[in-house]
Amino acid sequence: MASTITCDVAIVGGGLAGGLVALALKGKHPALDVRLIDTDSVVGGNHIWSFFGSDVAHAHRWIVEPLVAHAWEGYDIAFPHHARTIDERYYSIRSEKLDAAVRRALPSEALLLGRKVLGVSATAVVLADGDRIEAKGVIDARGPGDLSTLSLGWQKFVGRELALSAPHGAPQPRVMDATVEQIDGYRFVYCLPFTDDRMFVEDTYYSDTPDLDVAALTARIDAYAAARGWAVDAEGRIESGVLPVVWGGDFDAYWRSSGVTIAKVGMRAGLFHPTTGYSLPDAVRTAALLADRRDFSGSALYQVTHGLARKTWAQRGFYRMLDTMLFRAAEPMERYRILERFYTLSPRLIGRFYAGNSTLIDKARILTGKPPVPISRAIRAIAGSMKP
């Protein structure tokens, strides 16, 4: 028999953004009745999220510190004509730790997992089994809205955790190895040494299409491991994904595509880095912002999340311009040159870039010097992206 559940805040979507909001709200407001709804049976799905130390403000680290599974003092990058080690702390979160943390923070009845959602409003959620949740405020965290409202390239990947027969000898992550053959746009391999004999290897592409050939990328990871001299004994987790890289579009249309007056976070709100597609820094900032509130009504939550998303979109035009150059001015197999030049810049500038906090001086520094794409082609690409 269908029932009605009442609560203070209902979060629809138990991925990274929804999980972090739930943790932050309960951390700052223990008495708040928070419900988390997702079609999956676990919080966070099957993912590894990584971030640089500079991605998260000191004041917000309490939200993510309990979730960190791995930490390193620095990371490496490698390109055909440039390689370096960057002394910046780097962290990884496993989805299992997010799931465990949310289960500790929320009582069992607050986790409505394995439940399909039929409809969402600013103050109510209707489930497929007939149950209804009535809340002071609802937050939609269910992944992207209508991406056809945006002008996009794609970052797509397959990642595999490999158990090796002998120590790999790599003490820290190789966040970007672009010495590999360039295929389907800009290609690089990403390596995380979880233990002395376990390595997470991800094959990643900045591509014009979202098509993902999992079998082909899986084989390329095998070839990469062999080239590094790593003999694989067994395979652990495997994950794949396709992230949007935004170089233009209509923010208002994107927001409207998943409801107008509903509060949204994460990809649903368009809160992800236009160039990397990553959403963790924005997800932490959003969770901290919401946790500092006292009014959790649907209208108040809408005002704060819509305002944040619109302001962030306006502030990130520079990154979308760079993406235009990457996808429309650079030949696909030459895109690595843009990143290769970028990684010659100062570590602090690089950190601010990934955090989405580039200063005016940073932007000027990125654009000065010998351009990695022809100037005339870049101008045409940027001019074209400004057309309706």
N, C-alpha and C positions, 0 to 999 in steps of 0.2 A: 504493500500500500504506500502510495506517495506521501511524502512528509515535507514539512517546511522547516528549514534550519535557519536560525537567526544568529548573527555575529556582528562584530564591529567592522572587520575588514575581510573581504574575500579576495584572494589572489588567484586568478585563473591562469594556470601555466606554471609548472614546477621545474622549469629549466634554471639556468644560471641566474637570470635577472629576478625571476619570481622567488627562487630560493633565498637569494641575498636579501630581498625586501622582507621576507618572512623572518629571517634571522635578525635583521636590524630592528624591525618593529618590536619583536619580542625582547630583544636585548635592552631597548630603551623604555619599553612599556610592557612589563611582565604581565600586567593584568588585562592587557588588550586581547580580546577574543579574535584571533586570526585563523582563517581557514585557507588551506592551500589545495587547489583542485587541479588534477592532471589526468590525462588518459593513460599515462604510463603507470606502472606499479612501483616505480622508484623515483626519487627526486634527482633531477640532473641527468637522467638517461645514462649513456655510456660515453663519457667525454673526459678529455684532459684539457684544462685551460691553463695557459701560462701567461705570465706578466713580468714586466721589468719592475725593479724596486721603485723607480720614479713614476710608475703608472698610478700608484695609490698614495694619497696624502697621508702624512703621519697621523692626522686626526681620525682617519677612517680605517686604519689598519686593524682595529679591533674586530672589524667585520670579517676580514679574510684570514687573519693569522691562524685561527683554529682549523682552517681548511687546507693549509699548505701541506703537501705531501713530500715535496722535494725543494731544496734551495741550493743555489750555487753562488759563488763569489764573483763570477764573471762569465762571459760567453765569447765564442769565436764567430767570425764571419770569414768567408773565403770566396773570392771572385777570380776570374782568369788573370787579372793584373793587379790584384790588391787583396791582402789578407791581414787581419789584425785580431788581437784580443782586446775586448772592451771590459774595463773594470766596473761593471754595474751588476748589482745583485739581480738574480733571475729566479723565478719561483714557478712551481707547477702545482695545480690543484687537481686531484682526482675526483670524479663525480661521486665515488663511493663515500668520500669524506663529507661532501656536501649533503648527501642523503642522510648520513649518520648524524650530522650536526643539526639538521632540521628536525629529525626524529627526537633528538634530545630536547630541543627547544619547544616543540609543539606537542601537546597531548595527542594520543593516538586518534581520538575522535575528530581532531582538527585537520587530519590528513585525509582528504577525500581523493585517494589515488585509484587508478583504474576506472575512472568515471568520465564518461563522454559528456561534453557540454553542447547543448543545443543553441542556447542564446545567452547574451550578456547585455546588461544595461548598467547604468551608473550605480545602481543600488540592488541589483538582483542578478542571479545566475540560475538558469534553467538547465537541469540535467536530463540526459536521454532516458533515464529510468523513471522520470516523472517527479523526482525530488526537486525542490526549489530552495535556493539560498537567498535569504533577504539580509542585506548588510547595510550598515551606515554608508559604506563606500566599497566599490569594486575596483580592482586594478587588473587590467588585461596584460598578461605577460606571455602570450602564446606564439611568439615567433613573428616573422615578418608579415607586414601587410601586403598590399598589392604592389609587387615590385615593378609591374609594367608602367607605373607612374614615374619611374626613375630611369635615367640613362645609366647603363651599367656595363662594366666588365665583370669578370668573375675570378675569385681565388678558390680553387678547388684542390682537394687533397685526399690522400689515403695515408693513414698512419698505422703502424704495426709495432707492437712491443715484442722484441726478439730476445729469447733466452739463448745466450751464447755458450759455446763449449769452453771458452777461455776468456780471461779478462780482456776488455776492449782497449784499455790504455788511454781512454779519453776522459780526463778529469772533469770537464765542464761542457755545457751544451755547445753545439755548433748550430746557431740559430738560422744561419743562411749559408748554404754551400752551393754557390752558383757556378762551380767549376764543372758541373755535370753538363751533359749534352742538352742544348736548348731545344725543347720540343713543345709545340702547342702554346707558344707565347713565352713568357719568362718563367723558367723552371728553376727551382732550387730544392735542396734536400735539407731537412730539419732533423737534428739529432739530440735526444735528451738521454744522458746516462743515468738511469735510475739507480743502478747498483754497479759494482765492478763488472758483472757479467750479464747485465740486462740493459738493453738499449731500445729506446723508442725512436723509430725512424719514420719520417713523414715525407712523402713525395708531393710537392706543391707546385701549382701552376697559376700564373696570372694570364688568363685566357680570354679570348673573345666570346667563348660559348660556355654554357654551364654543363655541357655533356661530360660525364665522368665515367671513364673506362676502368673500373676497379681492378679487373684482371690484369690489364696492361700495367697499371701503376704498382700492383702487387709484385709483378715480375721485375719491374725496375728497382724496387726496393731490394729484392733478392740480389740483383746484379750489383747494386751499390754496396750492400753488405759484403759481398764477395770481394769487390775491389778494395774495400778497407781491410780485408783480411779477417773478417768476422765469420766464423763458422756457426751456423744457427742450429741449435739443438731442438728448440720448440718455439711456438708462437703463443703469445698471450693475447691481450686485447687487440682488436682491430677496429678502427673507426674511419669514417669518411665524411666529407662534407663539401658543400659549395656555398661560399660566402659572397655577398655582393660587394663590388668595388664601384662606388658611385662617382660619376663625373658630371651629373646634371639631373634635372628632373623638377618635379612640382611637389614641394613639401606638403602643401595644404591638401592636394589630391591624395598623397600617400597617407596622411593622417585620416582623412575622411574614409578611406577604403576599408577601414576596420572599425568604423563607428566614430561619431563626431564628439559627443560629450562624455565619453568614457575615459577614465584615467588609464594611461598606458606606460609601460616601461620596456627597456631592452630593445630588441629588434622591432617589436610592435610599434614603438614610439619613434623609430628611426634613430635611436641612440646607439650608434656604432660608428667606428672610425671609417671615414669614407675610403681611405686608401688600404687599410689592412683588413677591414671587415670585422675586426675584433670588437667585442662589446663589454669585456670585463671592466676596464677602467670606468666607463660610463655607468655600468651596472652598480659598481660600488658607490660612485658619487650620488646616483639616484637613490639608492637604499639609505645612504646617510642623510640626504635631504629629507626624505620622507620620515625617517626616524626622529628628526628634530621637530616634527610637527605635533600639534595638539588637536587639530581639527581633521578628522578622518571621514568627513561626509563626502559623498560622491562628487559634489560640485567642487569642493575644496581640493580633492585629489586630482580632479581633472585640470583645474586651473594651474596647479603647481607642475604637473607632468607635461601638460601641453606647453606651458611657458618655457620650461627647461628645454624641451625638444625643439621648439621654434628658435629659441636663442642659440642653441648649439648648432642647428642647421645654418643659421646666418653667419656664425663665427667661423664655420669650416669651409667657406668658399675657396680658400687658398688650397686646401687639400684636393678639392674637386677639380680645380684648375690643373694641379699636378697630375691627377688621374687622367684628365683629358690629354695631356701631353704623353702620358705613358701608353694610353690605348689608341689614340688617334694620330699622334705625330711620330711615334717610334715604330719602326718595323718590329713585328712580333719577336723575331729571333735576336733583335738588338736591344730589347727592353732592359736586359741585365745591366747595360751601361749606365742607365739612369740610377739604379740602385748601387752600382759599384762606386759611382762618384759620390753619392749621398753618404756612403759609409767611410769616406775620407774625412768627413766633418767631425766636429768635436763630440765626445760622448754625451755631454749635457744637452747639446742641440738635438742629438738623435733621441735621447730620452724624452725631451719635451715634445718632439714630433709624435712619437708613439702614444704619448699620453694625451695628444690632441691639444697641447698647450703651447704651441710655437709662438715665439715673440715676433715683433716686427723685424728685429735684427736677424732672428733665425730665418725668417722668410726671405729677407734680402740676401743672406748668405747662401741659402739654397739655390737662389736664382742667379747668383753672380758666378763669374768664371767661365771657363769653356763649356758651352752647352752640350749635353749628351745627345740632343736631337737637333736637326737643322732648324734655325730660327724661323725661316719662312714657313716651314711646315707646322711648327708650333703655333705661330700666329694664326694660320688658317684654321687649325684645330680648335684653338680657344675661341676664335670668332664664330666658328660653326656651332660650338656648344652653347653660345649665348642666344641662338635663334630659337624662337618658340617651337 
